[in-house]
Amino acid sequence: MKNLTQMMKQAQEMQSKMAELQERLADLEIDGQSGAGMIRAVLDGKGFLRRIKIDPALVDPNDIEVLEDLVVAAVNDGKAKVEARVQEETQNLMGGLKLPPGVKLPF
């Protein structure tokens, strides 16, 4: 019974740490880029786009498709960096505990 109590306590501690991680991630800003930095997409730690910066030299009304492609690439770059950071933070929180393939935290 003592082990069960200890496991419950550890589960509560982990839940508390996960809540703290969620708060930290919301405040995080990750910079995704494309076009050699001419397009910057800033995302929060949950993957939501906060702002986008476009170098005015890229704005050509006759070639809007390139600009659109670069914006998508910058957002995707930022999203990939967010996912890597979340995974890193989660691994640190869990003390290196490896999760089974396909399991992603935070939920």
C-alpha positions as CSV (number, residue, x, y, z in Angstrom):
1,M,0.0,0.0,0.0
2,K,2.9,2.3,0.7
3,N,4.1,1.9,-2.9
4,L,0.7,2.9,-4.2
5,T,0.7,6.0,-2.1
6,Q,4.2,6.9,-3.3
7,M,3.1,6.3,-6.9
8,M,0.1,8.6,-6.5
9,K,2.3,11.3,-5.0
10,Q,4.7,11.0,-7.9
11,A,1.8,11.2,-10.4
12,Q,0.5,14.4,-8.7
13,E,4.0,15.9,-8.8
14,M,4.3,15.1,-12.5
15,Q,0.9,16.6,-13.2
16,S,2.0,19.8,-11.4
17,K,5.3,19.9,-13.4
18,M,3.4,19.4,-16.7
19,A,1.1,22.3,-15.8
20,E,4.2,24.5,-15.1
21,L,5.6,23.4,-18.5
22,Q,2.4,24.3,-20.3
23,E,2.7,27.8,-18.8
24,R,6.3,28.2,-19.8
25,L,5.6,27.1,-23.3
26,A,2.8,29.6,-23.7
27,D,5.4,32.4,-22.9
28,L,8.0,31.0,-25.2
29,E,8.8,32.6,-28.6
30,I,10.4,30.5,-31.3
31,D,11.6,32.1,-34.6
32,G,11.1,30.3,-37.9
33,Q,12.7,31.6,-41.0
34,S,12.8,31.2,-44.7
35,G,14.3,33.0,-47.7
36,A,17.7,33.5,-45.8
37,G,15.8,35.2,-43.0
38,M,13.8,37.6,-45.2
39,I,10.6,36.0,-43.8
40,R,10.4,35.4,-40.1
41,A,7.5,33.7,-38.3
42,V,7.4,33.9,-34.5
43,L,5.4,31.2,-32.8
44,D,4.6,30.5,-29.2
45,G,5.6,27.3,-27.5
46,K,2.2,25.8,-28.3
47,G,2.7,26.4,-32.0
48,F,0.4,29.4,-32.5
49,L,1.6,32.1,-34.8
50,R,2.2,35.4,-32.9
51,R,3.6,37.6,-35.7
52,I,5.2,37.5,-39.1
53,K,7.9,39.8,-40.5
54,I,8.4,40.2,-44.2
55,D,11.4,42.0,-45.7
56,P,9.9,44.7,-48.0
57,A,12.4,43.7,-50.8
58,L,10.3,40.5,-51.2
59,V,7.1,42.2,-52.0
60,D,6.5,42.0,-55.8
61,P,2.9,42.2,-56.8
62,N,3.8,40.3,-60.0
63,D,5.2,37.3,-58.1
64,I,3.0,36.9,-55.0
65,E,3.3,33.0,-55.2
66,V,7.0,33.1,-54.1
67,L,6.1,35.3,-51.1
68,E,3.2,32.9,-50.2
69,D,5.6,29.9,-50.4
70,L,8.2,31.6,-48.2
71,V,5.6,32.5,-45.6
72,V,4.4,28.8,-45.5
73,A,8.1,27.7,-45.2
74,A,8.8,30.1,-42.4
75,V,5.8,29.0,-40.4
76,N,6.6,25.3,-41.0
77,D,10.2,25.9,-39.8
78,G,8.9,27.6,-36.7
79,K,6.4,24.8,-36.0
80,A,9.2,22.2,-36.4
81,K,11.4,24.1,-33.9
82,V,8.5,24.4,-31.5
83,E,7.9,20.6,-31.6
84,A,11.6,19.9,-31.0
85,R,11.7,22.3,-28.1
86,V,8.5,20.9,-26.5
87,Q,10.0,17.4,-26.8
88,E,13.3,18.5,-25.3
89,E,11.5,20.3,-22.4
90,T,9.3,17.3,-21.8
91,Q,12.2,14.9,-21.8
92,N,14.0,17.2,-19.2
93,L,10.9,17.3,-17.1
94,M,10.5,13.5,-17.1
95,G,14.1,12.9,-16.3
96,G,15.0,11.3,-19.6
97,L,12.1,8.8,-19.4
98,K,11.6,7.6,-22.9
99,L,8.1,7.5,-24.2
100,P,6.8,4.8,-26.5
101,P,6.8,5.8,-30.2
102,G,3.8,7.9,-31.2
103,V,3.2,9.3,-27.7
104,K,3.5,13.0,-27.6
105,L,3.5,15.2,-24.5
106,P,2.1,17.6,-23.5
107,F,-1.3,16.2,-24.5
